[in-house]
Structures are given as structure tokens and as C-alpha cells.
Amino acid sequence: MIVVTGATGPFGHAVVQHLLERGVPAGEIVAAARAPERAGALASQGVGVREADYDRPETLAAAFAGADRLMFVSANGPNEVRIAQHRSVVDAAKRAGVGLVVYTSLVDAPDSPLILAPVHRDTEQALVDSGLPTVLLRNGWYTENFTGNLQYAVDQGVIVGAADEDARIASASRADLAEAAAAVLTSDVRGGEVYELTGDDAWTPKELASTADEIMEHKPVVYRQLSPEEYAQVLAGAGVPPFMVDIIVDADLRMSEGVFSRTSGDLRRLLGRPTRTLRDSVWDALQIGSS
């Protein structure tokens, strides 16, 4: 049995769908979620549903019971909250006797200077200390972090950020990363494998704008670099939580230092095909169709 945490979120839900597409019987998949009532669409497909609330450790061991493989999707929140949540997940997985844990970590986690990296270093170490067989999916920066609000930016004619316009980013789409996770969950991995998951190509904010400009044809789009303080104000004004503002601004500044520029090839190998291109993601974000 495969248990997928965060199964009502975009990543976890996509993993479940890819497992079904790969022929895993619905009855052998459990969608574990903080709010099980939101998993109705998965339940209607025959997928099992269990409550797994990272903030309520007492729900976790029961949710993981009988799991041959656990897809441990990292939480979202301030570092100190996430570290506590993740340790609860690891403890519960050990108590439940989970056969193998597949964890969504961060690209280059051991040496990353990003302010969210300590969460993943702590979790990776907790998994080592637990003795649980573990596979690390060190996910790169989501392309959707740039394209999620792209339509609004295009309407304004300007994409803003704190990164240099020529900073290189080997991002990966959530769809590709979820498909890769499903591939790992259905493979013969035994634990100890580490995958650094990046897109095939590193692109720049300037290229993001020019790609949107090209797709929109007659609507000019440019990239404008803001100071960290200005960008933080823009994000806060858009309702982004303070902890996430810090993460996003920090990531943009680190992009300019080349933190996300490396391409590894691991994602392509797991998928058995090239990764989605920047143009693919921009095309979809602008709801024009798929290339």
C-alpha cells in the first residue's frame, strides 16, 4: 500500500493521479490529508482516504498504518513549525512500521544557503536517525512559483522580482516533479537513493518575460528588477504571508548567486523524457492551451 500525505494539495493530488495512471489499483493507494472531507474526488475513484494532520501527531501513525511506501510531502509554514511537523511525521512513520519513505526535500539541501534549507536538512537527518529506508527527492524551485500569477503580470505588462534579469534558474514544473515521485514510488528503490530534481534547461527572468511577450504576440511584457524591500512590499500587498515573503525574496536574491542554476539530469531520467520547458509552463499559465 502507498500512502500519500498532503493528498488534497496540488502536489500530493498529482502524485495520486500519476500512481493511478501507472496502474496502481486505487484500493492500494491512501490519500492522507489534514481535511479528509476535501478528498471526495479521490474517494470517488476508489482511493482510500485517511486523516493525517501534521499539527495533530496523534492522527499520523493510524494514517500510515500498513504503508509499504509513504510519500512524505513537506509542509508549508515558518521553519520552526515545519521542523516540528516533520519530526512528528518521521516519528509516526517509525511507529507505524512504514517500509519506505519518499521525502520531498530541497535541491542541494545539505549545502543550500536558502533560508528554508534548514527545514530539509533537519528532516533528512531525522529520517537517517530513524533508521527508516528513505529516498530523497530534492526538488528544485517550482516553475509555478513564477507562473502562478503570470496572467496578472502580463495584463500589467511587467513581471517583477528581486532577482537579476540574467539570473539562471533550472526550475521544474510541479507536474513533472509529481510524475517523477510516482515513478519512484512504483520502482524497485530500496532506500538510500538521492535525486536532485531540476529542469533540463536554466532560464532567466528576462527570458520569462520575453517568452510571455512572444506568446501574447501584441502585448509587450518586460521584467523589472526591484530592490528586496520593494519586492517584499509588493508581495505583502498581494496578501502573501510574512514567512513566505521572506522565503520568496531570499530565493530571488540567491538566484542571482546561481543557487538554482545547476541542471542534474535526474528528473529527465526518472521521467524517461525531457522535462517541460519554460514555454510549456508559460503557455499553460496564460491559459492558451498546451504546446
Buried (B, 14 or more C-beta within 10 A) or exposed (E): BBBBBBBBBEBBBBBBBBBBEEEBEBEEBBBBBBEBEBBEEBBEEEBBBBBBBBEEBEBBBBBBBEBEBBBBBBBBBBBEBBBBBBBBBBBBBBBBEBBBBBBBBBBBBEEBEBBBBBBBBBBBEBBEEBEBBBBBBBBBBBBBBBBEEBBEBBEEBEBBBBBBBEBBBBBBBBBBBBBBBBBBBBEEBEBEBBBBBBBBBBBBBBBBBBBBBEBBEEEEBBBBBBEEEBBBEBBEEEEBEEBBBBBBBBBBBBBBEEBBBBBBEBBBEBBEEEBBBBBBBBBBBBEEEEE
